[in-house]
Amino acid sequence: MKKLFALILALLMVFSMVACAAKEETAKVDAPAADAPAADAPAADAPAADAPADDATAEEDSVYGGVYGVVMPDVTSSPFYNACLDGIIEGIEEMDPDASYVLGDCAWDPAVQMDQMNDMVTQGVKAFVMIPAGSSAVLEGIEAASKEGIPVCVLDTATTDRTYVASTIVSNNLNAGEISGTAMVDALPDGGKVVIICTTGNEVINARLEGFYSKIEGHNIEVVQELVITDGTTEEAVTLMENALQSIPDLAGVYTTGDTFAIGIAAALEANGYAPGDVVICSTDGTSKGCELVEQGWVFSTAGQQAKKLGYDSVAAALKVLAGEEVPEYIALDCIDVRKENLDAYTPF
C-alpha cells in the first residue's frame, strides 16, 4: 500500500513539473521583449518620406506671388497697347494668381517712365514687364533695375542695347511685310502699278518694307511711288491717296504699313467713286477698324499682330527667369494674314 501511494505521489510531481515548464515556454513565446521596438514603428529621428525640402519650398515662394512692375508708354489712346496690357494681366492671373501688379503710364515721356521704374524698384517689385518709351531713352532705368536683381522683360519695342534685358518679345515685322507682299501678288496675279504709303525712319517700318519688296519681286508688280506720312494721321493718308489717284490713273494697288493709314486710303477711294476691291489695299496691324475694312472689301489683307500674346508671353518669360530657367534673349512673334475668309478666326484689338 505504501509503495502504491509513493508511486502515485511521484507521478503527480512529474505532471506538475511538465505543466510549469509548458507555461514558462508559452510566456517566453507570447510576451514581446520590453525594449524591442514595434516592427512598423518609424525611428524617432527618421524624416517622413514625403516631407518637402525647405529649400524647394523657399524657391517656389520666391517665384510666385509678389508684385510685377508693368510700365507702358500709353494705355489711354492706343488699342494696341491696351491689348498688350490685357495679355499681361491675363498672364499674371493665370500663371501667377497670387501676384499683383502696379501700372505706370508715362504718356510717351521717357523721363516719367524712368521715374516710374525707380519708384517701383523702391516698392520692391519682383520683375518688370514693359514697353519702353523709345528704343534707347530708358536704358539707364533698365540697367538700374537689373543690377538690383529685378529681371526686365521688354515687349513690342526692342531696345538698342539688350545687355540688361532678360528677354525681348516683338512682332516679326519682316514677316508682316512678307504677308502683305504675298497678299498683293495673290490679289494681282497679272501684276500692276502699286504705291506705298508709310511712315519712315525706324527699323520696324524698314523691316516691313523689306519683307514686302522681297515677296513682290519677279511678279510684275511695279512700285511707282513711296509716299511718306510725316504726321502719322489718317487725314494725311487721305491727302496722299488722293494725290496718287490723280497722278496714276491706272493704279492697281496700295501697300500701307498701318491700318490707321488704310482708313484714310479707303476713304479717299470711296470719295473718288471707287468701289471696294477696285484698288487692292494690303495693310498691317490687324486692328478692329482694319478688320472692318477687310469685311467690307476695301482691304484685301492686313498682317495682324498678336498683341495680347505679346503681353502674355512676356509674363511667362519673366516667371521662367525668376525660376532660374533659360529664356530666349529675343523672340519675334509671327503675324497672321487676316483676309475675309479667315476673319472670324482672328481677334482684333
C-alpha positions as CSV (number, residue, x, y, z in Angstrom):
1,M,0.0,0.0,0.0
2,K,2.8,2.4,0.9
3,K,4.5,1.5,-2.4
4,L,1.4,2.3,-4.3
5,F,1.0,5.7,-2.6
6,A,4.6,6.6,-3.2
7,L,4.2,5.7,-6.9
8,I,1.1,7.9,-7.2
9,L,2.9,10.8,-5.5
10,A,5.8,10.5,-7.8
11,L,3.6,10.7,-10.9
12,L,1.8,13.8,-9.6
13,M,5.2,15.6,-9.1
14,V,6.2,14.7,-12.7
15,F,3.0,16.1,-14.2
16,S,3.3,19.3,-12.1
17,M,6.9,19.9,-13.4
18,V,5.8,19.4,-17.1
19,A,2.9,21.8,-16.7
20,C,5.1,24.5,-15.2
21,A,7.7,24.1,-18.0
22,A,4.9,24.4,-20.6
23,K,3.6,27.6,-19.0
24,E,7.1,29.1,-18.9
25,E,7.7,28.3,-22.6
26,T,4.4,29.8,-23.6
27,A,5.2,33.0,-21.7
28,K,8.5,33.3,-23.5
29,V,6.9,33.0,-26.9
30,D,3.9,35.3,-26.4
31,A,5.4,38.2,-24.5
32,P,7.5,40.7,-26.6
33,A,10.7,41.9,-25.2
34,A,10.2,45.0,-23.2
35,D,12.8,47.1,-25.1
36,A,12.1,45.8,-28.6
37,P,10.5,48.5,-30.9
38,A,7.3,47.6,-32.8
39,A,8.1,46.3,-36.3
40,D,6.2,49.1,-38.1
41,A,7.1,52.0,-35.8
42,P,9.4,54.5,-37.5
43,A,12.6,55.5,-35.9
44,A,12.2,58.6,-33.8
45,D,14.7,60.7,-35.8
46,A,13.8,59.5,-39.3
47,P,12.2,62.2,-41.6
48,A,8.9,61.4,-43.2
49,A,9.5,60.1,-46.7
50,D,7.3,62.7,-48.4
51,A,8.3,65.8,-46.4
52,P,9.3,68.5,-48.9
53,A,12.7,70.0,-48.6
54,D,12.7,73.5,-47.0
55,D,14.9,75.0,-49.8
56,A,12.5,73.8,-52.5
57,T,9.6,75.5,-50.8
58,A,11.5,78.7,-50.3
59,E,12.5,78.6,-54.0
60,E,8.9,78.2,-55.1
61,D,7.8,81.0,-52.8
62,S,10.4,83.3,-54.3
63,V,9.0,82.7,-57.8
64,Y,5.2,83.1,-57.3
65,G,3.3,85.9,-55.6
66,G,4.7,89.4,-55.1
67,V,4.3,92.3,-57.4
68,Y,5.0,92.9,-61.1
69,G,6.0,96.4,-62.4
70,V,4.1,97.0,-65.6
71,V,5.3,100.1,-67.5
72,M,3.6,101.3,-70.6
73,P,4.0,104.4,-72.9
74,D,0.3,104.8,-73.5
75,V,-2.8,102.9,-72.2
76,T,-5.3,105.7,-72.7
77,S,-5.5,106.1,-76.5
78,S,-3.7,103.1,-78.1
79,P,-5.8,99.9,-78.7
80,F,-2.6,98.0,-79.4
81,Y,-1.0,98.8,-76.1
82,N,-4.3,98.1,-74.3
83,A,-4.4,94.7,-76.0
84,C,-0.8,94.1,-74.8
85,L,-1.8,95.1,-71.3
86,D,-4.8,92.7,-71.4
87,G,-2.4,89.9,-72.2
88,I,-0.1,90.9,-69.3
89,I,-3.0,90.9,-66.9
90,E,-4.3,87.6,-68.2
91,G,-0.9,86.1,-67.9
92,I,-0.5,87.1,-64.3
93,E,-4.0,85.9,-63.3
94,E,-3.5,82.5,-65.0
95,M,0.2,81.7,-64.3
96,D,0.8,83.6,-61.0
97,P,-2.6,84.1,-59.4
98,D,-1.3,85.1,-56.0
99,A,0.7,88.0,-57.5
100,S,-0.4,91.6,-58.2
101,Y,0.9,94.4,-60.4
102,V,1.4,98.1,-60.3
103,L,0.9,100.0,-63.6
104,G,2.8,103.0,-64.9
105,D,1.6,105.0,-67.9
106,C,4.2,107.7,-68.9
107,A,2.3,109.2,-71.8
108,W,5.3,108.8,-74.0
109,D,7.6,110.8,-71.7
110,P,10.8,108.8,-71.1
111,A,11.8,110.8,-68.1
112,V,8.4,110.0,-66.4
113,Q,8.9,106.3,-67.3
114,M,12.3,106.3,-65.7
115,D,10.8,107.8,-62.5
116,Q,8.1,105.2,-62.5
117,M,10.6,102.4,-62.8
118,N,12.7,103.9,-59.9
119,D,9.6,104.1,-57.7
120,M,8.7,100.5,-58.5
121,V,12.2,99.3,-57.6
122,T,11.9,101.1,-54.2
123,Q,8.5,99.4,-53.8
124,G,10.1,96.0,-54.3
125,V,8.6,94.7,-57.5
126,K,9.9,91.3,-58.4
127,A,10.0,91.8,-62.2
128,F,9.3,94.4,-64.9
129,V,7.1,93.7,-67.9
130,M,7.3,96.8,-70.1
131,I,7.1,98.6,-73.4
132,P,9.8,101.2,-73.4
133,A,9.0,104.8,-74.4
134,G,11.7,104.7,-77.1
135,S,14.3,102.2,-78.0
136,S,17.2,103.9,-76.2
137,A,15.6,106.5,-73.9
138,V,15.1,104.4,-70.8
139,L,18.2,102.1,-70.9
140,E,19.5,103.6,-67.7
141,G,16.4,102.6,-65.8
142,I,16.5,99.1,-67.2
143,E,20.2,98.7,-66.2
144,A,19.4,100.0,-62.7
145,A,16.6,97.5,-62.2
146,S,18.7,94.6,-63.5
147,K,21.5,95.4,-61.1
148,E,19.0,95.3,-58.2
149,G,18.3,91.7,-59.3
150,I,14.9,92.6,-60.9
151,P,14.5,90.9,-64.3
152,V,13.2,93.2,-67.1
153,C,11.2,91.7,-70.0
154,V,10.6,94.0,-72.9
155,L,7.8,93.7,-75.4
156,D,6.9,95.3,-78.7
157,T,9.8,97.9,-78.8
158,A,13.2,96.4,-78.8
159,T,15.9,98.4,-77.1
160,T,19.1,99.4,-78.9
161,D,21.1,97.7,-76.1
162,R,19.8,94.5,-74.6
163,T,22.6,93.8,-72.2
164,Y,20.4,94.2,-69.1
165,V,17.2,92.9,-70.7
166,A,16.2,89.4,-69.7
167,S,14.0,88.8,-72.8
168,T,12.6,90.8,-75.7
169,I,9.4,89.8,-77.4
170,V,8.3,91.7,-80.5
171,S,6.2,91.3,-83.6
172,N,8.0,89.8,-86.5
173,N,7.9,92.9,-88.7
174,L,9.8,91.3,-91.6
175,N,7.1,88.6,-91.6
176,A,4.4,91.3,-91.6
177,G,5.8,92.8,-94.8
178,E,6.1,89.3,-96.3
179,I,2.5,88.6,-95.6
180,S,1.4,91.9,-97.3
181,G,3.7,91.2,-100.3
182,T,2.3,87.7,-100.8
183,A,-1.2,89.0,-100.5
184,M,-0.5,91.7,-103.1
185,V,0.8,89.0,-105.5
186,D,-2.3,86.9,-104.8
187,A,-4.7,89.8,-105.5
188,L,-2.8,91.0,-108.6
189,P,-1.7,87.8,-110.4
190,D,-1.1,89.8,-113.6
191,G,0.9,92.5,-111.8
192,G,0.2,96.2,-111.9
193,K,1.2,99.6,-110.5
194,V,1.4,100.0,-106.8
195,V,2.1,102.8,-104.4
196,I,3.4,102.5,-100.8
197,I,2.1,104.9,-98.1
198,C,4.0,104.6,-94.9
199,T,5.9,106.4,-92.1
200,T,9.7,106.0,-92.2
201,G,12.9,106.3,-90.3
202,N,12.7,103.4,-87.9
203,E,13.6,99.7,-88.0
204,V,10.0,98.5,-87.7
205,I,8.9,100.2,-90.9
206,N,12.2,99.3,-92.7
207,A,11.7,95.6,-91.8
208,R,8.1,95.7,-93.1
209,L,9.2,97.3,-96.4
210,E,12.0,94.8,-96.8
211,G,9.6,91.9,-96.4
212,F,7.0,93.4,-98.8
213,Y,9.6,94.0,-101.6
214,S,11.1,90.5,-101.1
215,K,7.7,88.9,-101.9
216,I,6.6,91.0,-104.9
217,E,10.0,90.7,-106.7
218,G,9.6,88.9,-110.0
219,H,5.8,89.2,-110.2
220,N,5.4,92.2,-112.5
221,I,4.3,94.5,-109.6
222,E,5.8,97.9,-110.1
223,V,6.1,100.3,-107.1
224,V,5.8,103.6,-108.7
225,Q,5.8,105.8,-105.6
226,E,6.7,105.6,-101.9
227,L,4.6,108.3,-100.2
228,V,5.8,109.2,-96.7
229,I,3.4,110.2,-93.9
230,T,5.1,112.7,-91.7
231,D,2.4,113.3,-89.0
232,G,1.1,109.8,-88.6
233,T,-2.6,110.7,-89.2
234,T,-5.5,109.3,-91.1
235,E,-6.1,112.7,-92.7
236,E,-2.6,112.8,-94.2
237,A,-3.2,109.4,-95.7
238,V,-6.4,110.7,-97.4
239,T,-4.4,113.6,-99.0
240,L,-1.6,111.3,-100.2
241,M,-4.0,108.8,-101.6
242,E,-6.0,111.5,-103.5
243,N,-2.7,112.8,-105.0
244,A,-1.8,109.3,-106.1
245,L,-5.1,108.7,-107.8
246,Q,-4.7,111.9,-109.8
247,S,-1.1,111.2,-110.9
248,I,-1.6,107.4,-111.5
249,P,-5.0,106.8,-113.2
250,D,-4.2,103.1,-113.7
251,L,-3.2,102.4,-110.1
252,A,-3.8,98.8,-109.1
253,G,-2.8,98.5,-105.5
254,V,-1.6,100.2,-102.3
255,Y,0.6,98.8,-99.6
256,T,0.5,100.6,-96.2
257,T,2.3,99.9,-93.0
258,G,-0.6,100.6,-90.7
259,D,-4.3,100.2,-90.5
260,T,-4.6,103.8,-89.4
261,F,-3.5,104.8,-92.9
262,A,-5.7,102.2,-94.6
263,I,-8.7,104.0,-93.1
264,G,-7.7,107.2,-95.0
265,I,-6.8,105.3,-98.2
266,A,-10.2,103.6,-98.3
267,A,-12.0,107.0,-97.6
268,A,-10.1,108.6,-100.4
269,L,-11.0,105.8,-102.8
270,E,-14.7,106.0,-101.8
271,A,-14.8,109.8,-102.2
272,N,-13.4,109.5,-105.7
273,G,-16.0,106.9,-106.9
274,Y,-14.1,103.7,-106.4
275,A,-15.8,100.6,-105.1
276,P,-14.3,98.1,-102.6
277,G,-11.7,96.0,-104.4
278,D,-11.2,98.3,-107.4
279,V,-7.8,99.1,-105.9
280,V,-6.2,96.4,-103.8
281,I,-5.2,97.6,-100.3
282,C,-2.8,95.5,-98.2
283,S,-2.2,96.8,-94.7
284,T,-0.6,96.0,-91.4
285,D,-1.7,95.7,-87.7
286,G,-5.0,93.8,-87.5
287,T,-6.9,96.5,-85.6
288,S,-10.7,96.4,-85.2
289,K,-11.1,99.1,-87.8
290,G,-8.7,97.4,-90.2
291,C,-10.7,94.2,-89.9
292,E,-13.9,96.1,-90.6
293,L,-12.3,97.3,-93.8
294,V,-11.4,93.6,-94.6
295,E,-15.0,92.6,-94.1
296,Q,-16.3,95.4,-96.3
297,G,-13.9,94.5,-99.0
298,W,-11.8,97.7,-99.0
299,V,-8.7,95.9,-97.5
300,F,-7.7,92.6,-99.1
301,S,-5.3,91.6,-96.3
302,T,-4.0,93.0,-93.0
303,A,-1.0,91.5,-91.3
304,G,-2.4,91.1,-87.8
305,Q,-0.1,91.5,-84.9
306,Q,-0.7,89.2,-81.9
307,A,-0.8,92.0,-79.3
308,K,-2.4,90.1,-76.5
309,K,0.0,87.2,-76.9
310,L,3.0,89.6,-76.7
311,G,1.9,90.6,-73.3
312,Y,1.0,87.1,-72.1
313,D,4.3,85.6,-73.3
314,S,6.2,88.4,-71.6
315,V,4.8,87.3,-68.2
316,A,5.7,83.7,-69.0
317,A,9.3,84.8,-69.8
318,A,9.5,86.7,-66.5
319,L,8.4,83.7,-64.5
320,K,11.0,81.5,-66.1
321,V,13.7,84.0,-65.4
322,L,12.6,84.2,-61.7
323,A,12.7,80.4,-61.6
324,G,16.3,80.3,-62.8
325,E,15.3,78.9,-66.2
326,E,16.8,80.0,-69.5
327,V,14.7,82.1,-71.9
328,P,15.5,83.3,-75.4
329,E,17.0,86.8,-75.4
330,Y,15.0,87.8,-78.5
331,I,11.6,86.4,-79.8
332,A,10.0,87.6,-83.0
333,L,6.3,86.6,-83.0
334,D,4.9,86.0,-86.4
335,C,1.9,87.9,-87.6
336,I,-1.4,86.5,-89.1
337,D,-2.5,87.0,-92.6
338,V,-6.1,88.3,-92.0
339,R,-8.4,88.1,-95.0
340,K,-12.1,87.9,-95.4
341,E,-12.1,84.1,-95.5
342,N,-10.4,83.7,-92.0
343,L,-11.6,86.9,-90.4
344,D,-13.7,85.1,-87.8
345,A,-10.7,83.2,-86.5
346,Y,-8.7,86.3,-85.6
347,T,-9.2,88.5,-82.6
348,P,-8.5,92.2,-83.4
349,F,-7.6,94.9,-81.0
